[in-house]
Amino acid sequence: MTGVPERPTIYDVAARAGVSITTVSNALNKPQRVGAATLRRVLEVIDELGFTPKADAVSQARRGVGRIGVLAPFSSYASYRGRLVGVLRACEGLAVEVVVFDQPSVAASVSPLLSSLPTTGRLDGMLLMGVPLEDAMARRLVERGLATVLVDSVHRDFTTVNVDDEGGGALVGEFLAERGHREVAYVSEQQRSADYLSPGQLRIRGLVRALGADVRHVTTDNSLSGGRRAAAELIAASAVPDAILAHYDDLAAGLVAGFRAAGLRVPQDVAVVGYDDGTLADALDLTTVRQPFEESGRLAAGLLLERLADPAAAVQHVMLPGQLVVRSTA
């Protein structure tokens, strides 16, 4: 491309994008402070120029220590902290630095942080957990040569490690059908983007396949109190189903509490199944689907380290099974 400096600087980026160097700096380091259109323009210019901020300084500061970024909704879902444990154990004793980035919600697909990370030059590889990867972002990762492995997310061009959500939904559906339940609901937060197929949608697909019947989708906020509220609304509408699969264990716990507070018996009047099998499920004797979180994190980190050692390594797609754990709520 004509007019591209041999060694572009932040001043070149700012001039071509028509913004201040402060805006360029924020786009790289604090993207949430930059408007979506401006951020997109700055990142496009960065890609056009091939700009990497202080690449030599970043490289020298690490002194041979590889740096892996892990981006996930850690503050929203405890399950990703379990995956992080697997990542840390896979990297234990290695010359690898693990840097954690939080994206509070995955209900929306746009991530300003994810958009800017590949351009900073601060990472050798990235584990992207539970965050949808759009094609434009995928191209940026490839063009920047940032080795990336997806966990709880899918893209054809990247190595992935997933737990079989559709299979997990089918496990629950078969279990409920065997017990004579026909009217089943799925409770989760509202998905705000239709640009990707979410774990919840896959679980509903598995439920429908196993039950041979439609499943009602009930939305609420993603918390124990959200489960209580969903239970109260179902009771008020005289619309309590035979059984409910909740998107994760906290929601299921709230549903159980809400139904019991209203005098309904669980599982006699309504069966409740959770998802994940965390400590709360064990404490409340909750029927749930166990996911191998630590194993998925460990496998993903191992695959990323292999890709860093051999950038030409073949793309792999690993699918781990869930396990139905039957307790007293269903």
Residue, then its C-alpha position, 0 to 999 in steps of 0.5 A: m500500500t502506498g503511503v505506509p511508513e516503514r516503521p509506523t508510529i502512534y503519531d502516524v496512526a492518529a494522523r491517518a485516523g484523524v484522531s488524537i494520540t490519546t484516542v489511539s492509546n485508549a483504543l489499544n489500552k482502554p477500548q471501553r472509553v472509545g466510541a464504537a465507530t472511532l474504535r473501529r476506524v482506529l483499529e482499521v488504520i492500525d491494521e493497514l499500517g501494521f502498527t505494533p506499539k513499542a514492540d521491541a520494548v515489550s519483547q525485551a521486557r519479557r526476556g524469553v517469557g511467553r505471555i498468554g492472555v485468557l479472556a472470559p466472563f470471569s466475574s459473571y460465571a464461576s465456571y470460567r474460574g474452574r477453566l482458569v485453574g486448568v490453564l494455570r496447572a497446564c502452565e505450571g513450571l513453564a516459562v509462561e506468564v498468564v494474563v487474565f482479562d474479564q468480559p462481564s457479559v457474553a450475552a452480547s457478541v461485541s467485545p471492545l477489549l477483544s477487538s484491541l488485544p491483538t494489536t497491542g503486541r503484548l501477547d504471544g497467544m490467547l485463550l478466548m473462553g465463552v466469547p463469540l468470535e466474529d469473522a472480522m475479529a477472526r481475520r484480525l487474529v490471523e493477520r496479526g499472527l496471534a495464536t488463539v484457541l477457543v474454549d466454549s466457543v466455535h469458529r471453523d478456523f481456530t482450534t476449539v475445546n468445547v463441552d457438548d451442550e446439545g448432548g447435555g440437553a439431550l441427557v436431561g431430556e431423556f432423563l425427564a422423558e423417562r420420568g413421564h415429564r412432557e411439559v419442560a421449560y428452559v430458564s436462562e438470561q436473554q441472549r442479546s445477539a442473534d449472530y451466534l449459536s449460544p450454549g443455551q440454544l444448543r441445550i434447548r435443541g438437545l432437549v427438544r430432540a430427546l423429548g420430541a416436543d417443543v420447550r418453552h424458553v423463560t428468560t430472567d437475569n442470570s442469578l439466584s434472585g433471577g431464578r426466584r423471580a422466574a419461579a414467582e412469575l410462572i406461579a403467578a401466570s399458572a404456567v408452572p411446567d412439569a420440569i425445568l432445566a436452568h442454564y446454570d446452578d445458581l438459577a436452578a437454586g433460585l427456582v427451587a427456593g422460589f417454588r418451595a417458598a410458594g408451597l410447591r414440592v420439588p421434584q413432586d410438583v415441578a422437577v428442577v435440573g441445573y447445569d455445571d455441578g458446582t459447589l452450590a449444586d452439591a450443597l443443595d443436592l441439586t440434579t445437574v449436568r456436570q461439565p469438565f471445566e478444569e479438564s477443558g482449560r488444561l486441554a486448551a492451554g496445552l493445545l495453545l502451547e503446541r501451536l506456539a511451538d508449531p504455528a503450522a499445527a493443524v486446527q483441532h476441534v475437541m468435544l468433551p461430554g457432560q455427565l448427568v448427576v442425579r440428586s433430589t430435585a428431579 
